[in-house]
């Protein structure tokens, strides 16, 4: 039986998923958003392969933290196992977004990090947005979506990157995943990642020498929004 909080979450996830094509991040069915309620032990995610033009809140799928469907008549997104790995590895996050947005995918297909060339990047991502290594043939054939999550976690762990300071990654040859404390933050980070991916690409075309912004400017812009003495925006 559908609970009231699940109904509320389904509406929230529908709105978040519909925000992706509106922001130009998704074509066809190439994207998904999920959110987690850690107290209730549930995840809500869009169904697999359903058109955004006909998607409704009652089609959203509720699962437990092992991916077992609790509510919904449709199969959850095929990327659910990747989301589950990220939720288990990064306990601070409350939502995950995956898209195949054009400029982020171009960086993923190049196998390169997105460098912080300007303050737009630094406002949301404290340093390079990392690109993972390639998945091996064995990983792809064995458990592709799980291994996709694992290679993101591996990248952050091996490189000592905070998933809070850098709320996103690009998977080599695949595309971007972002996250945040809640679903609104995760969607916002997805939008910002795509914007800075485009800016970085065209910056490199204009640059004589590839040179990220200096650390003091990176620090200033990141910490004025996210540091203990942050002063950007309104304080209520």
C-alpha positions in Angstrom: 0.0 0.0 0.0 1.4 3.4 -1.0 2.3 5.5 2.0 1.9 9.3 2.2 5.6 10.0 2.4 6.3 7.8 -0.6 3.7 9.7 -2.6 5.3 12.9 -1.7 8.8 11.6 -2.7 7.4 10.3 -6.0 6.1 13.8 -6.8 9.5 15.3 -5.9 11.4 12.8 -8.0 9.1 13.3 -11.0 9.7 17.0 -10.8 13.4 16.5 -10.6 13.5 14.2 -13.5 11.4 16.6 -15.6 13.8 19.4 -14.8 16.6 17.6 -16.7 15.1 17.9 -20.3 14.0 21.4 -19.4 17.6 22.3 -18.6 18.8 20.7 -21.9 20.6 17.9 -20.1 18.5 15.0 -21.4 17.3 13.8 -24.8 15.0 10.8 -25.3 15.3 8.8 -22.1 19.0 9.4 -21.3 18.9 10.3 -17.7 17.6 9.6 -14.2 17.3 11.1 -10.7 16.9 9.3 -7.4 16.7 10.3 -3.8 17.2 8.4 -0.6 15.5 8.5 2.8 18.0 6.9 5.1 15.7 6.8 8.1 13.1 4.9 6.2 15.6 2.8 4.2 14.1 3.6 0.9 15.1 5.0 -2.5 12.8 6.6 -5.1 13.9 6.6 -8.8 12.4 7.0 -12.2 11.3 3.9 -14.2 13.5 2.5 -16.9 13.0 3.7 -20.5 9.8 5.7 -19.9 9.4 8.8 -22.1 9.6 12.1 -20.2 6.6 13.4 -22.1 4.3 10.8 -20.6 6.0 10.2 -17.3 3.8 10.5 -14.2 4.5 10.5 -10.4 2.7 7.2 -9.9 5.3 5.5 -12.2 8.2 6.4 -9.9 9.6 3.3 -8.3 10.4 2.8 -4.6 13.1 0.3 -3.6 15.1 -0.6 -0.5 18.8 -0.1 -0.2 19.5 -3.4 -1.9 17.4 -2.5 -5.0 14.3 -4.6 -4.2 11.2 -3.0 -5.4 8.8 -2.0 -2.6 6.3 0.0 -4.6 5.6 0.4 -8.3 4.6 -1.7 -11.3 7.5 -0.8 -13.5 11.2 -1.7 -13.5 13.4 0.9 -11.9 16.1 2.7 -13.9 18.8 0.4 -15.2 21.3 2.7 -13.4 19.8 2.0 -10.0 22.7 -0.2 -9.0 25.1 2.6 -9.7 23.1 4.9 -7.5 23.0 2.3 -4.7 26.8 2.0 -4.7 27.1 5.8 -4.4 24.6 6.0 -1.6 26.4 3.3 0.4 29.9 4.8 -0.2 28.9 8.5 0.3 26.7 8.6 3.4 26.4 12.4 3.3 24.5 12.5 0.0 20.7 12.5 -0.4 20.2 12.3 -4.2 22.0 11.2 -7.4 21.6 12.5 -11.0 22.9 10.8 -14.2 22.7 12.3 -17.6 24.3 12.1 -21.0 24.6 15.9 -21.4 26.7 16.7 -24.5 29.7 18.6 -23.2 30.2 16.5 -20.1 30.1 13.4 -22.3 32.7 14.9 -24.6 35.1 15.2 -21.6 34.2 11.6 -20.6 34.9 10.3 -24.1 38.3 12.1 -24.0 39.1 10.4 -20.7 40.1 13.7 -19.1 39.2 15.5 -15.9 37.4 18.9 -16.3 39.9 21.4 -14.9 38.8 24.5 -12.9 39.5 27.2 -15.4 37.3 29.8 -13.8 35.2 30.9 -10.9 32.0 29.4 -12.2 33.6 26.0 -11.7 35.1 27.0 -8.3 31.7 28.1 -7.0 30.5 24.4 -7.0 33.5 22.1 -7.5 36.6 22.4 -5.4 39.1 21.3 -8.0 39.1 19.0 -11.0 35.9 17.2 -11.8 37.5 13.7 -12.0 37.2 11.3 -14.9 37.4 7.7 -13.9 39.6 5.1 -15.5 38.1 2.8 -18.1 36.1 -0.2 -16.9 37.8 -3.4 -17.8 36.0 -6.0 -20.1 35.5 -8.2 -17.1 33.9 -5.4 -15.1 31.6 -4.5 -18.0 30.5 -8.1 -18.5 30.3 -9.1 -14.9 28.1 -6.4 -13.3 28.3 -3.2 -15.4 26.1 -0.8 -13.4 27.5 -1.9 -10.1 31.1 -1.5 -11.4 30.2 1.9 -12.8 29.5 3.0 -9.2 32.5 1.3 -7.9 34.9 3.0 -10.3 33.5 6.4 -9.2 34.1 5.5 -5.6 37.6 4.1 -6.4 38.5 7.4 -8.1 37.5 9.5 -5.1 39.1 7.2 -2.6 42.4 6.7 -4.5 42.7 10.4 -5.2 41.6 11.6 -1.8 38.7 13.7 -3.2 35.9 14.7 -1.0 32.5 13.8 -2.5 31.1 16.9 -0.8 33.7 19.3 -2.1 33.4 17.8 -5.6 29.8 16.6 -6.0 30.2 14.9 -9.3 32.3 12.8 -11.6 32.5 11.8 -15.3 32.8 8.1 -16.0 35.3 7.3 -18.8 33.6 6.8 -22.1 30.1 7.2 -20.5 29.0 10.4 -18.9 28.4 12.4 -15.7 27.0 11.5 -12.4 26.3 14.2 -9.8 24.9 14.2 -6.3 24.0 16.5 -3.4 22.6 16.8 0.1 19.1 16.7 -1.5 17.5 16.3 -4.9 17.5 20.0 -5.7 21.2 20.3 -5.0 21.9 17.2 -7.1 20.0 18.6 -10.1 21.7 22.0 -9.7 25.1 20.3 -9.6 24.3 18.5 -12.8 23.3 21.8 -14.5 26.5 23.4 -13.3 28.7 20.5 -14.4 27.4 20.7 -17.9 27.9 24.5 -18.0 31.5 24.3 -16.8 32.2 21.4 -19.2 31.2 23.6 -22.1 33.2 26.6 -20.7 36.3 24.5 -20.2 36.2 23.0 -23.7 36.0 26.5 -25.4 38.5 27.9 -22.9 41.0 25.3 -24.1 40.3 26.3 -27.7 41.3 29.9 -26.9 44.2 29.2 -24.5 47.8 29.3 -25.6 48.6 27.4 -22.4 46.3 25.3 -20.3 46.3 26.9 -16.9 43.7 26.5 -14.2 42.8 29.4 -12.0 45.2 29.9 -9.0 44.5 28.1 -5.8 43.8 31.4 -3.9 41.0 32.3 -6.3 39.6 28.7 -6.2 39.7 28.9 -2.4 38.0 32.3 -2.4 35.1 31.3 -4.6 34.5 27.9 -3.1 34.7 28.8 0.5 32.6 32.0 0.2 29.7 29.7 -0.6 30.6 26.5 1.3 33.1 27.3 4.0 32.5 27.8 7.7 32.6 31.6 7.2 30.5 31.5 4.0 28.9 34.8 3.1 27.3 34.3 -0.3 23.5 34.5 -0.4 21.1 35.3 2.4 21.5 34.1 6.0 18.2 33.5 7.8 
